[in-house]
Amino acid sequence: MRSPIIGKPTVGGEGVATFSSGGNSAGMNQRMIFEIGKSQRLQIVNLLKRSQGMSVNEIAERLNMSYMGIKQHCIELEKNGYLDTRRRPRTNGTGRPEIAYRLTQRANDLFPAASNPVTIDLLRVAEKLYGPTAPDKMLMVWFQERGDHYEAKVKGDTLLERAKSLVRLRNAEGCMAELEPEPLPRIVEFHSPIADLLHAFPIVARLETDLFQRALHSPVSREEQTVSGLYQCTFSIG
């Protein structure tokens, strides 16, 4: 069993759902604010963002709220397109499968975005004007500059200290990062503000891994999982 996580924000802290532009119109954001409505629903969204799906009982226990209150909020969030459901075996292995709620792709618009469709369009234009390697070269320069910033910001005499510092930096960027220090350290992120770049340009995954290696002064491997609107990227260190 892995040890407790370090750097996990509380509800209302780093990495919580925000209503930044992210390429969406102000009208869309206002509509989302209206649809989400209550702060309890934001708490549910933030909790589910850090999971692969949770039952109503699990959500109620974590948020110290009533079963019926959570159930009603989840129904409303599903009705508005922010949640969907799946059936999964119960943890005790007996009985009928239980329903787990998870975020949809639409819910991603509630979280910080560092780029928007214009970014992708500009890289595509560069490809047309200067050849197929132009976007990769531009991205390499951008990540090189980010690496300079990370090296200046990430502090610590030991690998674990640097990893803690990196988690704080990544959370400031909206990545919803957590550090699991044992048995082998790894950083788990539940949101990517540059998800559109990751999907459009495969080189971004390697450049992001290189960024971690440069900041930590250690080998890093990357594993990404995406299901419905859920995102989890694990950076194993050492």
C-alpha positions, 0 to 999 in steps of 0.5 A: 500500500502506498503511503498517504499523499502529500500536497493534496489541496482541500476543497476550495484550495489549489486546483479547484474548479474555476471559470477561466476562459479556456477558449470558451465564450463568457456566455458559456461560462455564465451558463456553467456557473448557473448550471452548477449553482451550489457550492456543494456541487463544486465540491462534488466536481472537485472530488470526482476530478481526483478519482476514477469514479465514486459512489454516492455513499463514497462522496457523502462520506468524504464530504460529510454530507447526507446520502440524499443530498449528494444523490440529488446534486449528482442527478442535477449534475448528470442532467446538465451533462457534467457527470455520467455513470458506470456500474462497477463491482462492490469493493467487498466483492458481493452483491449487485454492482453499484453505480459510480459517478464520474466526470464527463468531457464537458466538466473539463471546461470548469477547470483551468486551461493554459491554451485554447483553439487559437494555440492549435490553429497557430501551430497548424498555420506554422506547419503550413508555412514552414513545414511539418517540423515547425510545430514541434520546434516551436513547442520545444522552444516553449518547453525549454523556456518553461524548463528554465522557469522550473529550474529557478523555482523548484528547490530542495537538497533531496529528490523528495524535497524537489518533488514536493516543490514541483508539486506546489508549482504544478498546483499553482498552474492548475494541475491538481498534483499529488505526491506519493512518496513511497514505496517509490516516489511518483507525482499524480496529476488529475488535470492538464491545462494543456490537454488540447496540446497533448492530444493534437501534438504527441511530442508534448507528452515527451517534452513534459516528461523531459520538463520533470526530469530537468526539474527533479534531476532524475529519470522520470517515466510518464503514464496517462489514463483518460476515461470519459472526462477523467484524466490521470497522469502518473510521473514515476520518479527514479 
